[in-house]
Amino acid sequence: MVTVAEMPAGFADKVLSAQSTFRSVMDAMARPGSVQRIHAVPGTPAPMMRGTAAIALTLFDHDTPVWLDKAMSATADVGKWLKFHTSAPVIADSAASAFALVGNPHDIPPLDRLALGSNEYPDRSTTLIMQVDSLHAGPAWELIGPGIDGAAVLQATVPANLFDRLAINAVLFPRGIDVVLVHDDAVVAIPRTTRLAAHGA
Amino acid sequence: MNATAYNFAYLDEQTKRMIRRAILKAIAIPGYQVPFASREMPMPYGWGTGGVQVTAAILGPGDVLKVIDQGSDDTTNAISIRKFFARTAGVATTTSTGEATVIQTRHRIPEAPLHSGQVLVYQVPIPEPLRFLEPRETETRRMHALGEYGLMHVKLYEDIARFGHIATSYAYPVKVNARYVMDPSPTPKFDNPKMDDCPALQLFGAGREKRIYAIPPHTRVVSLDFEDHPFTRYRFDAPCALCGADDSYLDEIVTDDRGSRMFVCSDTDYCEGRQAAGHRGTESAAPHKESAHG
């Protein structure tokens, strides 16, 4: 007898779950460094976290080429799930991607291999969605920039060199990479305008 | 009750995803106009089709919506849009600035300070601040890319040369986060300082011109000016005739054909709130007559 592995489900309520997930991501993007919660609970293909899956169901469709890192593409599960639920094309060329999904934060591609947009159309750039080990514990990162009243302190386990690499955002602005960090149902955004002010232990 | 023939908040989900992606990029690049595939809406251009699409993309069942037109909750445009979302999304509506979570506005920023739980959605007719100076989109796009805004300063300078002061009184250009020059939509320049370091998220939607742009909370927004001709606000030099406010933006109302006129707050919620708190102006009905109305 052949058993067929069941595909993890999408949102039970497509419309309202996408709306509440979007508002969490919008609030995260408008208030960089703040931790927002995603309440909708979709099924998740390993190694996707539920926050990542909810964001994918909310923002991905046939217009958004998606690039997967090695961790995400280790098995075909994530690609199949994305294709079935969102119709988003999974592509091999990260420079043409609207979204890049990173399951292993220590193995992100060089940022100049992602789409940085042009000076005329800086919006045509990749949004990097990165799963991390924690968004409430770990080293403290003091952030400044639009959306932040004074300074925001993010405690998160992110690669030590992440903000060094994101320094290209300051040089290239308005071109740049917007980052969304996900852990479980928590989400934090680091848009291209956010700068690292200090790094505490 | 939702109108059953339509999706929640009218727009289909694919359209909402497209608008939502544009909103996220707009927030990430403050003041930059993100092109989006604006849809036809069941209202004419000029009635807020851009603002309505932005509101429809962000609105959830728990939101409380306020809609104002030139500061007023009571005009046809404001009432129509409020009813539209009450019907298609089933959301609660209010006229109170403090209670609203989403405020869609045409040409005003409320007098009451906004707070961090709110989103202000502007209806925008012409999003490109340089459009009347340079008609070619390819050229204005390049000027934004290069941060080349000399033309706008020449325009303001020509105001000074001709009138002795900067005569631009609405849609007064601002610079957002020290980078993009942005049209704040045709709000009176009286409202410009309220955009600076605002705790609420500000989103702008232009339906006919197919652009969305944004100012994140706590972002620096500076009205363009010169050292020797600094930016100034403008309001009629009079108290509101109904509530006596001397700090609000006023509408001039002509009361007969012999030159009589009165000034009243443009923000109806602010004016009514002050009257309810007992403030009176020169044209207020006597308190006993008002109480007779219940």
Chai-1 contact restraints between the chains, C-beta under 6 A:
chainA,res_idxA,chainB,res_idxB,connection_type,confidence,min_distance_angstrom,max_distance_angstrom,comment,restraint_id
A,V15,B,F8,contact,1.0,0.0,6.0,A-B,restraint_1
A,Q19,B,G60,contact,1.0,0.0,6.0,A-B,restraint_2
A,S20,B,G60,contact,1.0,0.0,6.0,A-B,restraint_3
A,F22,B,R20,contact,1.0,0.0,6.0,A-B,restraint_4
A,M29,B,L24,contact,1.0,0.0,6.0,A-B,restraint_5
A,M29,B,I27,contact,1.0,0.0,6.0,A-B,restraint_6
A,A30,B,I27,contact,1.0,0.0,6.0,A-B,restraint_7
A,A30,B,L201,contact,1.0,0.0,6.0,A-B,restraint_8
A,A30,B,P216,contact,1.0,0.0,6.0,A-B,restraint_9
A,A30,B,P217,contact,1.0,0.0,6.0,A-B,restraint_10
A,L59,B,R21,contact,1.0,0.0,6.0,A-B,restraint_11
A,D61,B,R17,contact,1.0,0.0,6.0,A-B,restraint_12
A,N119,B,A145,contact,1.0,0.0,6.0,A-B,restraint_13
A,E120,B,R141,contact,1.0,0.0,6.0,A-B,restraint_14
A,E120,B,A145,contact,1.0,0.0,6.0,A-B,restraint_15
A,P122,B,I29,contact,1.0,0.0,6.0,A-B,restraint_16
A,D123,B,K25,contact,1.0,0.0,6.0,A-B,restraint_17
A,D123,B,V34,contact,1.0,0.0,6.0,A-B,restraint_18
A,P146,B,P30,contact,1.0,0.0,6.0,A-B,restraint_19
A,P146,B,N177,contact,1.0,0.0,6.0,A-B,restraint_20
A,P146,B,P216,contact,1.0,0.0,6.0,A-B,restraint_21
A,P146,B,T219,contact,1.0,0.0,6.0,A-B,restraint_22
A,G147,B,P216,contact,1.0,0.0,6.0,A-B,restraint_23
A,G147,B,P217,contact,1.0,0.0,6.0,A-B,restraint_24
A,D149,B,H218,contact,1.0,0.0,6.0,A-B,restraint_25
A,P174,B,I29,contact,1.0,0.0,6.0,A-B,restraint_26
A,D178,B,A28,contact,1.0,0.0,6.0,A-B,restraint_27
A,P191,B,A28,contact,1.0,0.0,6.0,A-B,restraint_28
A,R192,B,A28,contact,1.0,0.0,6.0,A-B,restraint_29
